[in-house]
Amino acid sequence: MLTFYNELHAQHQGRHEMFRGELVPCFEKPARADAVLAELGRRGLGRIVTPHGVPLMSLERIHTPRYLHFLRNAWSEWVALDPANAKKDAFPSVWPVRTLRSDIEPDNFAARMGLYSMDSGTPLTAGTWTAAKTGADCAVNAAHALRLGERSTFVLSRPPGHHAGKDFFGGYCFLNNAALAAQHLLDDGARKVAILDIDYHHGNGTQSIFYQREDVLFVSIHADPRGEYPFYLGHADERGEGAGMGFNLNLPLAAGSSTQAWFTALETACIRVGGFAPDALVVSLGVDTFAGDPLSKFSLQTADYLKIGERLAWLNVPTAFIFEGGYAVKELGVNVVNVLEGFETAL
C-alpha cells in the first residue's frame, strides 16, 4: 500500500475546543497522525511518500472559490483585528440560520466565520490552511496513483475532512479529502466512484457535496444523528435528490449497538457498493467506532478492524483510504493499520 503522508499536519494544532459547554483540550491533535505513522513504520506496510502540491483549481472542483479565499486568509485577518489574537484560536460564534441571508458575504470577520462554519467546536489556527491544503494534496495524489495502477493508497493526514461541505468547515474538518479524491478519480477517467464512510459520525459534508449526482455513490455507517454529531443529517430516509436519487445510502445505528449489528451494516454497505460496480472506492476511514474511543458509543475491538479491511478487499476495487476520526490515541495506530493490513493480506 502506498501512503501519502502530510508532513505539515502538526501546523494545525488547536489549543482548545468547545465541548459540552466548556473549553477542553482538543481531541483532534497531532498525536493522532503520529501514532498511525509510528505503527505504519513498525509493520513496514508499503512505501510512505509526501505529495506533490496541486493547484487551487483542483480544490475548486469541490469547494467554492469564496470559501477557499476565506480559509487562506482567515488567520491573517483574525490577527489583524488585534495582535493579541495570535495567541488565541479563532472560533465562530454567530451563524446565518433559518431565514437569515447567506448569499452576501459580510465584511465583519466574526460574521464570515459563522457564514463558513457549522459549529463552535472547530478551532481555526495559524497553520490550519497549510495543514488542510497539504492534506488535500495527499488526497488528490492518492487518487491519481490509483489511476496510474496502484491497487491501494492511504492518505495519512489531519485535520480530517468528511464533515466539510463545499463552503463550510466543522467537525474538525476544513477541506473534504474524500470528496476531492473521488472528484479527481472522475476527472482522471473513472466513470463511477463509490465512497464508503465508516467513521462513527456521519459524513455530512461528503453527502451534501454529491447528493444530486449519480456518478458518485455515498454510503455511510454511523451513529444515529438524532443523538450524535452532526445531528441534522445522516438519516435513513436521505436517499439522494434529482439525478442522485438512490445514490445515497445511510445506515444509522443506535448508540450502544453491538459489533454484530455494525458488521451487518457493513455487509449491507458492501453489497450496495458491489452492485454499483464502481471503477474505484474511496473509504473515509474513521476508527472512532472503537469501544475505548472517548467520542464513541459503539463496541468494536482492535481485532475487528482487521476484519473490516478483509471485507473491503473482497470488493476487488482499487481503493483509497482517507484517515478521518479516531481519538483513543493509545490504540489509534494499531486500529487504523489493522484495517490497512487486513485489506492488503486479503488481496
C-alpha positions as CSV (number, residue, x, y, z in Angstrom):
1,M,0.0,0.0,0.0
2,L,1.3,3.4,-0.9
3,T,0.8,6.0,1.8
4,F,0.7,9.7,1.2
5,Y,1.8,11.5,4.4
6,N,1.1,15.1,5.3
7,E,4.4,16.2,7.0
8,L,2.8,19.6,7.8
9,H,-0.2,18.2,9.7
10,A,1.1,19.5,13.1
11,Q,0.9,23.1,11.9
12,H,-2.8,22.8,12.7
13,Q,-2.9,22.4,16.5
14,G,-5.8,23.9,18.3
15,R,-5.4,25.0,21.9
16,H,-9.0,24.2,22.9
17,E,-12.4,23.2,21.6
18,M,-15.9,23.8,22.8
19,F,-17.3,20.5,24.1
20,R,-20.5,20.2,26.2
21,G,-20.5,23.8,27.1
22,E,-16.8,24.3,28.2
23,L,-13.4,24.7,26.6
24,V,-11.4,21.5,26.8
25,P,-8.1,20.3,25.2
26,C,-8.7,19.3,21.6
27,F,-9.5,15.7,20.9
28,E,-8.2,16.2,17.3
29,K,-4.5,16.7,17.8
30,P,-1.2,15.9,16.1
31,A,-0.6,12.8,18.3
32,R,-3.3,11.1,16.3
33,A,-1.4,11.1,13.0
34,D,1.9,10.5,14.8
35,A,0.5,7.3,16.3
36,V,-0.6,6.0,12.9
37,L,2.8,6.9,11.3
38,A,4.6,5.0,14.0
39,E,2.5,1.9,13.5
40,L,3.0,2.0,9.8
41,G,6.7,2.2,10.3
42,R,6.7,-0.7,12.8
43,R,4.8,-3.0,10.4
44,G,6.5,-1.9,7.2
45,L,3.3,-1.7,5.3
46,G,4.4,-0.3,2.0
47,R,6.1,3.0,1.0
48,I,5.4,6.3,2.7
49,V,5.8,9.4,0.4
50,T,5.0,13.1,0.5
51,P,2.6,14.6,-2.0
52,H,3.2,16.9,-4.9
53,G,1.3,20.2,-4.5
54,V,-1.9,20.5,-6.5
55,P,-3.3,23.8,-8.0
56,L,-6.1,25.6,-6.3
57,M,-8.4,24.7,-9.2
58,S,-8.3,21.1,-8.1
59,L,-9.8,22.2,-4.8
60,E,-12.4,24.3,-6.6
61,R,-13.8,21.2,-8.2
62,I,-15.3,20.6,-4.7
63,H,-15.1,23.8,-2.7
64,T,-16.4,27.3,-3.7
65,P,-13.8,29.9,-4.5
66,R,-15.0,32.4,-1.9
67,Y,-14.8,29.7,0.8
68,L,-11.2,28.8,-0.2
69,H,-10.3,32.5,-0.2
70,F,-11.7,32.8,3.3
71,L,-9.7,29.8,4.6
72,R,-6.5,31.0,3.0
73,N,-6.8,34.5,4.6
74,A,-8.7,33.9,7.8
75,W,-5.8,33.7,10.2
76,S,-4.1,36.9,9.0
77,E,-7.5,38.7,9.2
78,W,-8.0,37.4,12.7
79,V,-4.6,38.6,13.9
80,A,-5.1,42.0,12.1
81,L,-8.1,42.6,14.3
82,D,-5.9,42.5,17.4
83,P,-2.2,41.4,17.5
84,A,-3.1,39.6,20.8
85,N,-5.2,37.2,18.8
86,A,-2.0,35.5,17.6
87,K,-2.1,33.6,20.9
88,K,-5.7,32.6,20.6
89,D,-7.6,30.2,18.3
90,A,-10.4,31.7,16.2
91,F,-13.9,30.3,16.8
92,P,-17.2,31.1,15.2
93,S,-19.9,32.5,17.4
94,V,-22.8,33.5,15.1
95,W,-24.5,31.8,12.2
96,P,-26.9,32.7,9.3
97,V,-29.6,30.2,10.4
98,R,-33.2,29.9,9.2
99,T,-34.4,33.0,7.4
100,L,-31.1,34.9,7.6
101,R,-29.3,35.5,4.4
102,S,-26.1,33.8,3.4
103,D,-25.7,34.9,-0.2
104,I,-24.0,38.2,0.7
105,E,-20.6,37.8,2.3
106,P,-20.3,40.1,5.4
107,D,-17.3,42.4,6.0
108,N,-17.3,41.6,9.7
109,F,-14.8,38.8,10.4
110,A,-16.9,37.1,13.1
111,A,-19.9,37.1,10.7
112,R,-17.8,35.5,8.0
113,M,-16.5,32.8,10.4
114,G,-20.1,31.9,11.1
115,L,-21.0,32.0,7.4
116,Y,-18.4,29.4,6.6
117,S,-18.8,27.1,9.6
118,M,-21.3,24.7,11.2
119,D,-20.2,24.6,14.8
120,S,-18.2,26.2,17.6
121,G,-16.0,23.2,18.3
122,T,-13.6,23.6,15.4
123,P,-10.7,26.0,16.1
124,L,-9.0,27.8,13.3
125,T,-5.3,28.3,13.9
126,A,-2.2,29.8,12.3
127,G,-1.4,26.7,10.4
128,T,-4.9,25.4,9.6
129,W,-4.7,26.4,5.9
130,T,-1.2,24.9,5.4
131,A,-2.2,21.6,7.1
132,A,-5.5,21.3,5.3
133,K,-4.2,22.2,1.9
134,T,-1.4,19.7,2.2
135,G,-3.9,17.1,3.2
136,A,-5.9,17.9,0.1
137,D,-2.7,17.4,-1.9
138,C,-2.3,14.0,-0.4
139,A,-5.9,13.1,-1.3
140,V,-5.6,14.1,-4.9
141,N,-2.2,12.4,-5.2
142,A,-3.6,9.2,-3.7
143,A,-6.5,9.2,-6.2
144,H,-4.1,9.8,-9.1
145,A,-1.9,6.9,-8.0
146,L,-4.9,4.6,-8.3
147,R,-5.4,5.7,-11.9
148,L,-1.8,5.0,-12.6
149,G,-2.2,1.4,-11.4
150,E,-1.7,1.3,-7.7
151,R,-4.1,-1.2,-6.1
152,S,-4.5,0.7,-2.8
153,T,-3.4,4.0,-1.3
154,F,-3.7,5.6,2.1
155,V,-3.9,9.3,3.0
156,L,-2.4,9.9,6.4
157,S,-3.3,13.5,7.2
158,R,-5.1,15.7,9.6
159,P,-7.2,17.7,10.1
160,P,-9.8,15.2,8.8
161,G,-12.3,16.2,6.1
162,H,-15.7,14.4,5.8
163,H,-17.7,17.0,7.7
164,A,-16.5,19.8,5.5
165,G,-19.0,20.9,2.8
166,K,-18.4,22.8,-0.3
167,D,-18.5,26.1,1.6
168,F,-18.2,25.4,5.3
169,F,-16.0,23.8,7.9
170,G,-16.9,22.0,11.1
171,G,-16.5,18.7,13.0
172,Y,-12.7,19.3,13.0
173,C,-12.8,19.4,9.1
174,F,-11.9,22.1,6.6
175,L,-11.3,20.5,3.2
176,N,-13.1,17.4,2.2
177,N,-10.3,15.0,1.3
178,A,-12.6,12.1,0.4
179,A,-14.7,14.2,-2.0
180,L,-11.5,15.7,-3.5
181,A,-10.2,12.2,-4.1
182,A,-13.4,11.0,-5.7
183,Q,-13.7,14.0,-7.9
184,H,-10.1,13.6,-9.1
185,L,-10.7,10.0,-10.0
186,L,-13.7,11.1,-12.1
187,D,-11.7,13.9,-13.7
188,D,-8.9,11.4,-14.4
189,G,-11.2,9.0,-16.4
190,A,-13.2,6.9,-13.9
191,R,-16.9,6.6,-14.8
192,K,-18.2,5.9,-11.3
193,V,-16.7,6.2,-7.9
194,A,-18.1,4.9,-4.5
195,I,-17.4,6.5,-1.2
196,L,-17.8,4.4,1.9
197,D,-17.7,6.3,5.2
198,I,-17.2,4.1,8.3
199,D,-16.5,6.8,10.8
200,Y,-18.6,6.9,14.0
201,H,-20.0,10.2,12.8
202,H,-22.0,10.7,9.6
203,G,-20.0,12.3,6.7
204,N,-22.5,15.2,6.2
205,G,-20.1,17.2,4.1
206,T,-19.5,14.4,1.7
207,Q,-23.2,13.5,1.4
208,S,-24.1,17.1,0.7
209,I,-21.5,17.5,-2.0
210,F,-22.7,14.5,-4.1
211,Y,-26.3,14.4,-3.1
212,Q,-27.6,15.3,-6.5
213,R,-25.2,13.2,-8.5
214,E,-25.4,9.7,-10.0
215,D,-21.6,9.2,-10.7
216,V,-20.7,9.0,-7.0
217,L,-22.4,6.6,-4.6
218,F,-22.1,7.6,-1.0
219,V,-22.7,5.0,1.7
220,S,-22.3,5.7,5.4
221,I,-22.4,3.6,8.6
222,H,-22.6,5.8,11.6
223,A,-24.3,6.6,14.9
224,D,-27.9,7.8,14.7
225,P,-27.7,11.6,14.2
226,R,-30.8,12.0,16.5
227,G,-28.3,11.6,19.3
228,E,-24.8,12.1,17.8
229,Y,-23.0,14.7,15.7
230,P,-23.7,16.0,13.1
231,F,-27.3,15.8,14.3
232,Y,-29.0,17.4,11.3
233,L,-28.0,14.9,8.5
234,G,-27.4,11.2,8.2
235,H,-30.9,9.7,8.5
236,A,-32.0,6.6,6.6
237,D,-34.6,8.4,4.5
238,E,-31.9,10.6,2.8
239,R,-31.5,8.7,-0.5
240,G,-30.4,11.5,-2.8
241,E,-32.1,14.1,-4.9
242,G,-32.7,14.6,-8.6
243,A,-30.2,12.7,-10.7
244,G,-28.7,11.5,-7.4
245,M,-31.9,9.8,-6.1
246,G,-30.9,6.3,-5.0
247,F,-27.2,7.0,-4.9
248,N,-27.1,7.9,-1.2
249,L,-27.4,5.2,1.5
250,N,-27.3,6.0,5.2
251,L,-27.1,3.1,7.7
252,P,-27.5,4.8,11.1
253,L,-27.1,2.7,14.2
254,A,-28.3,3.4,17.7
255,A,-25.8,4.3,20.4
256,G,-24.7,1.1,22.1
257,S,-25.3,-1.1,19.0
258,S,-23.5,-4.4,19.1
259,T,-20.5,-5.3,17.0
260,Q,-22.6,-7.8,15.2
261,A,-25.1,-5.0,14.2
262,W,-22.2,-2.9,12.9
263,F,-20.9,-5.8,10.7
264,T,-24.4,-6.5,9.4
265,A,-24.5,-2.8,8.3
266,L,-21.0,-3.2,6.7
267,E,-22.3,-6.2,4.7
268,T,-25.3,-4.2,3.5
269,A,-22.9,-1.4,2.6
270,C,-20.6,-3.7,0.7
271,I,-23.4,-5.3,-1.2
272,R,-24.6,-1.8,-2.3
273,V,-21.1,-0.8,-3.4
274,G,-20.6,-4.0,-5.3
275,G,-23.9,-3.6,-7.1
276,F,-22.9,-0.1,-8.1
277,A,-19.8,-1.5,-9.8
278,P,-17.5,1.5,-9.3
279,D,-14.2,2.0,-11.0
280,A,-12.7,3.0,-7.7
281,L,-13.6,3.1,-4.0
282,V,-12.8,5.9,-1.5
283,V,-13.0,4.9,2.2
284,S,-13.4,7.5,4.8
285,L,-11.5,5.6,7.5
286,G,-12.6,6.7,10.9
287,V,-11.9,4.3,13.8
288,D,-13.8,6.2,16.5
289,T,-16.1,3.2,16.4
290,F,-13.6,1.7,18.8
291,A,-15.1,0.7,22.2
292,G,-12.5,2.8,24.0
293,D,-12.9,5.9,22.0
294,P,-13.8,9.0,24.1
295,L,-16.4,10.1,21.5
296,S,-17.9,6.7,20.7
297,K,-20.8,4.6,21.9
298,F,-20.0,1.6,19.7
299,S,-18.1,-1.5,20.8
300,L,-15.7,-2.5,18.1
301,Q,-12.4,-4.1,19.3
302,T,-8.9,-3.9,17.8
303,A,-9.2,-7.3,16.1
304,D,-12.4,-6.2,14.3
305,Y,-10.5,-3.7,12.2
306,L,-8.6,-6.5,10.5
307,K,-12.0,-8.0,9.5
308,I,-13.1,-4.7,8.1
309,G,-10.1,-4.5,5.9
310,E,-10.6,-8.0,4.7
311,R,-14.2,-7.4,3.8
312,L,-13.4,-4.3,1.8
313,A,-10.7,-6.2,-0.1
314,W,-13.3,-8.7,-1.3
315,L,-14.9,-5.9,-3.3
316,N,-11.9,-6.1,-5.6
317,V,-11.8,-2.4,-6.5
318,P,-8.9,0.0,-6.5
319,T,-9.2,1.7,-3.1
320,A,-8.0,4.9,-1.5
321,F,-8.3,5.1,2.3
322,I,-8.6,8.5,3.8
323,F,-7.8,9.0,7.5
324,E,-10.7,10.6,9.3
325,G,-11.7,10.2,13.0
326,G,-10.4,8.2,16.0
327,Y,-9.4,9.8,19.3
328,A,-8.2,6.9,21.5
329,V,-4.6,7.8,20.7
330,K,-3.0,4.8,22.5
331,E,-4.9,2.3,20.3
332,L,-5.4,4.5,17.3
333,G,-2.3,3.5,15.3
334,V,-3.0,-0.2,15.7
335,N,-6.7,0.1,14.8
336,V,-6.1,2.1,11.6
337,V,-3.2,0.0,10.4
338,N,-5.2,-3.2,11.1
339,V,-7.7,-2.1,8.5
340,L,-5.0,-1.5,6.0
341,E,-3.2,-4.8,6.8
342,G,-6.5,-6.7,6.7
343,F,-7.1,-5.2,3.2
344,E,-3.6,-6.0,2.0
345,T,-3.3,-9.5,3.3
346,A,-6.8,-10.5,1.8
347,L,-5.8,-9.5,-1.7
